[in-house]
Amino acid sequence: MAVKAVLFDLDNTLVDFMQMKKRSSEAAIRAMVDAGLEMDEKRALSMLFQMYEEHGIEDQKIFEKFLKKAIGRMDYRILANGVAAYRRVKSGHLVPYPHVRDTLIKLKGRGMLLGIVSDAPRMQAWLRLAEMSLTEFFDVVVALEDTGQAKPSKLPFNQAIESLRLKPEEILFVGDNPERDIKGAKGVGMLTALAAYGQIFRGEAKADHILKDIKDLVKIVKA
């Protein structure tokens, strides 16, 4: 059966999210130390990423929680400097992987419906797409609030299927995480492609296709 739609994970599939997070967080820690945080930068960065693991990489209050843990109180001068530095660096590093825009243009040119299924909060997902100037490409965006369930739950994938009004086997899902993206998409009957160029996490789930570059999608869809 011909592929009629391509769905994408967002972070580490379209955008190198972890690289952006690392650079932005490093800048935030340096700024907070310069503003009076009495803590070694390396130790502070390690503590911050441990808190990301504990509270989630999307936690919007992470720097407030970090300061309360690091110094036992809230210092808004230190907090403001950290947040401002984070935002400055984030805007410069939030860019799509090579060939993303060209690939999306070619897929649209072949009449493909395109969508996003992300565990990010809705506003954060849309902001990332807007900052990369990619919003116009996507017919469907399913974010965390839409189902309240993160991948590999079937709910976000089924929400996308319903919105596209297609059969699961007519949809190719592209993601970097085998246990969240590939396992979840295969669980509802979609074809799958692993974004190996952005892969951080390993897993047992096997994709139908392996992408060394996102532009390989065009050949897969043609086939």
Buried (B, 14 or more C-beta within 10 A) or exposed (E): EEBBBBBBBBBBBBBBBBBBBBBBBBBBBBBBBEBEBEBEBEEBBEBBBEBBEEBEBBBEEBBBBBBEEBBEEEBEEBBBBBBBBBEEBBEEBBBBBEBBBEBBEBBBEEEBBBBBBBBBBBEBBBBBBEBBEBEEBBBBBBBBEBBEBBBBBBBBBBBBBEBBEBEBBBBBBBBBBBBBBBBBBBBBBBBBBBBBBBBEEEBEBEBBBBBEEBBBBBEBBEE
